[in-house]
Structures are given as structure tokens and as C-alpha cells.
Amino acid sequence: MKSVTLLGSTGSIGRQALDVIQAFPERFRVTALAADRQVELLARQARAFQAETAVIGREALLPELRAALAGSGIRALAGMGALEEIAAAPCDVVLAAMVGAAGLRPLLAAARAGRTIALANKEPLVAAGAIVMETVRAYHATMIPVDSEPSAIFQCLQGQDRGGVAKLLITASGGALRDLTPAQLAAVTPEAALQHPTWTMGPKITIDSATLMNKGLEVIEAHWLFGVPLAQIDVLIHPQSIVHSLVEFRDGSLLAQLGLPSMRTPIQYALGYPERLPHNWAPLDLATIGSLTFAAPDFARFPCPALARAAALAGGDTPAVLNAANEEAVAAFLAHRIGFLDIPALVERALTAHRLTPEPSLEAILAADAATREMVGHWIGER
Ligand SMILES: NC(=O)c1ccc[n+]([C@@H]2O[C@H](COP(=O)([O-])OP(=O)(O)OC[C@H]3O[C@@H](n4cnc5c(N)ncnc54)[C@H](OP(=O)(O)O)[C@@H]3O)[C@@H](O)[C@H]2O)c1
């Protein structure tokens, strides 16, 4: 029986993780759950899974959470300190499934407590990869990727000699807009960009998939998780989303992990690791799928992966600036305040304006994040 703390339980990953936990009542139990604003759903989940603690990110919502949990015996807490507290508290797995760099402090708290962390929340690793990985190493924490592409790479690397790795190939569906012309991209609405062809995910990552920023973030994520240089990590367009990523070895062999485009599989793998638990959905039928296709990405129409790579190569606090600018731009696009092509334009402008801090402390990264959000917010307001 593994005890699981779930940060971001009301989101797309969080709800699917609870489905997995529900499917294996003899394997998993919930210790604590956390969300940001969906009080009612959080309280229902906490009651249904008999959690010990429920945390709401927004402190103003604590009275509402307390009322929703009245008589249940479940502890109701709020705010960043409480998120850090449950991330560090004893449990077998902390599933980090909040969205954005907001998950950085709880992730570090879990790492400092030496926890096993199932990581879906990639933005903290993008913003502060060196600090997160140093903390994981120093406190003997364990990191198991949940994101389908890093999960695929993690699976392909099991039992392999790391010295034999030549390249990581991260696949991308290409998103909802992969065939549009630049003029069509300029006119894209949030509603259209939210129609992902193969995956059902939360709004931020769905827009990141449409801009291909998600691949840029995953290249940085894979660099930190697997210690592979950026020059040895490539992106490959694969519209069917069946091959979740590949590892090329120096003898020319490629290993790939295949599966249906459902996050249930990598979530279940990460929670059950090292054991593979049985699935209860239809198996992948390659004969029915027929063909799998691959193509090089078009970085001229979709500049975000190149911006992400440039930020990672610049190092220091630059990836934190990239991430913060992207989070603000995506939120403004979803709120109909800017156009689709303004997302890469704002990220590029933030990177151009940035003055590098080469070896930033956590405080310096948080300061760069905050300053970038303010600056990008100001630029959006001017439009
Ligand atoms: N969805 C996928 O299929 C997928 C695949 C691979 C990787 N990922 C990564 O997984 C992460 C989660 O993605 P998602 O699609 O599940 O996002 P989502 O549907 O937007 O859910 C985000 C979750 O985080 C909570 N949250 C946000 N800010 C918070 C804060 N400040 N304090 C506490 N809780 C907070 C939200 O609570 P409320 O609901 O109350 O706002 C919600 O539970 C992202 O980093 C994403 O890149 C997702």
C-alpha cells in the first residue's frame, strides 16, 4: 500500500491520478490533496478518498474549505506554507501536478524531505533546474517523470548504460494548429487552439502544445532529468502521438516507448514504479492504426522551441524568464487579451530585455520570475 500526496488534485493530471488510485484501492491511499481555487471539488475528493489533509492555495478560500469539510475530520489548510508542509510530510509518493512555476517551492520541500516525487509539473524544473536537481541529489530524493515524453525516455533508459546514449528524440503531435499558415495563426482564437488533436489536458499545456513551447519546456526538462546535453536532444513531429519518445544509442539502435495518447499510462507507471500494474482500458492495436509518421518541426512558423533552447543555453536565470513570460502570455491569450502570435513575440521581448544572473540563488530566480511577470503584464496592458 503506497500513500500518495497529490498537489494539483483538481486538474487534468490530478483527476486522472485519482482515477488510477481508485482503480487500485489495495495499492494506493491518499494522504493529502491540494488545489488552488476549486474548493468544492477539492472537498469532494478529500472526502471520497479519505484524505488526512486538504490544502487550498488561495488563503481567502480557507473558510469555504473548512465549511465544505465540516464534520469530516479532514484537516483544512491554505497557502504556500501549507503546500510545502504536505509536500514534505511522510508519504510514499508526492505527485507534483500543479501548473506553472507556482509548484517550485512545494517541489523543493518534497525534495528536501527526501521524498519520491512523481513529476508532472515541468515548469519548476525549467525555471530552476540546477537548484531542483541539486536538492534532489543532496537529500537523496527520487524523481520519476509523469509527463509522457520524459516517462518514455525514463522507460527506454531502464537497464541501459547511460554512456551509450547518443541522443534523446522527443516526439510532438504538432498541436492543434500545426498545418496553419502564418496569416491563419495570427487569427487563431483560444477556443480553436484549445482543440488538441490527440491529448485532453489542462488549458495552459494545451496552448503550450499549440505554440510548441511545450516541446521547448520538455527539452529543458529532459536535459535536467537525464543529464543529457541540450545539443543531444531533438524534437520530432509525430502526429499520431503513439510513440511517446525515443532514445538513440551510439550503436545506431533506437528504443521507443509506445502507447495510446492517455496520461493514465505514465501516471500509473510513475505511481506503481518499479512495478508495472495492469491496465483496464483497450490495448494499443497497431494493425488498426496502420501507419506512424514522423517529420521535422517547422521552427520558422513555431519559434517557441528555439526560444526555449536559446534560454537554456544562456543558462542562469534565463529559463525562469522564458517560463514566466510564457505563463503570462498564455494566460493573456486565454483571456482574449492578445493574439496567438503575440505569445512568442512577448517571450522573445522578455528574453531580449533580460540581464543574465549566471548562478542564481532560489531568491534570484523567484525575483526574475516576478520581475518578468510584471514587465510582460505591463506590455500586455499597453496593447
Ligand atoms: N494535462 C496533461 O495531460 C499533462 C501532460 C503532461 C504534463 N503536464 C503538466 O502537469 C502540470 C499540470 O497540468 P494540468 O494540465 O493537469 O493542469 P490543470 O488542469 O490546469 O490543473 C492544475 C492543477 O494545479 C492546481 N494549482 C494551480 N496553481 C496552484 C497553486 N498556486 N496552488 C495550489 N494548486 C494550484 C489547480 O487547482 P484549481 O483547479 O483549483 O485551479 C489544479 O488542480 C503542468 O505543469 C503540465 O505542464 C500535464
The ligand as a Gaussian input file, in Angstrom:
#p B3LYP/6-31G(d) Opt

LIG

0 1
 N       -2.620000      17.521000     -18.543000
 C       -1.749000      16.715000     -19.084000
 O       -2.124000      15.777000     -19.796000
 C       -0.270000      16.925000     -18.851000
 C        0.636000      16.124000     -19.524000
 C        1.986000      16.268000     -19.239000
 C        2.411000      17.212000     -18.324000
 N        1.506000      18.009000     -17.702000
 C        1.980000      19.017000     -16.744000
 O        1.326000      18.784000     -15.499000
 C        1.051000      20.015000     -14.841000
 C       -0.462000      20.089000     -14.578000
 O       -1.113000      20.158000     -15.818000
 P       -2.699000      20.044000     -15.932000
 O       -2.985000      20.001000     -17.379000
 O       -3.198000      18.976000     -15.031000
 O       -3.140000      21.486000     -15.375000
 P       -4.584000      21.949000     -14.881000
 O       -5.646000      21.059000     -15.415000
 O       -4.664000      23.401000     -15.136000
 O       -4.512000      21.692000     -13.293000
 C       -3.618000      22.403000     -12.467000
 C       -3.814000      21.979000     -11.030000
 O       -2.930000      22.744000     -10.203000
 C       -3.694000      23.451000      -9.222000
 N       -2.977000      24.698000      -8.951000
 C       -2.631000      25.671000      -9.834000
 N       -1.978000      26.665000      -9.195000
 C       -1.926000      26.322000      -7.880000
 C       -1.430000      26.953000      -6.709000
 N       -0.857000      28.164000      -6.758000
 N       -1.569000      26.305000      -5.527000
 C       -2.167000      25.081000      -5.458000
 N       -2.667000      24.439000      -6.539000
 C       -2.547000      25.051000      -7.734000
 C       -5.066000      23.635000      -9.852000
 O       -6.049000      23.911000      -8.868000
 P       -7.505000      24.551000      -9.322000
 O       -8.161000      23.508000     -10.174000
 O       -8.178000      24.748000      -8.017000
 O       -7.199000      25.820000     -10.064000
 C       -5.224000      22.252000     -10.492000
 O       -5.536000      21.302000      -9.510000
 C        1.573000      21.118000     -15.763000
 O        2.838000      21.518000     -15.357000
 C        1.635000      20.441000     -17.128000
 O        2.642000      21.007000     -17.952000
 C        0.180000      17.887000     -17.943000

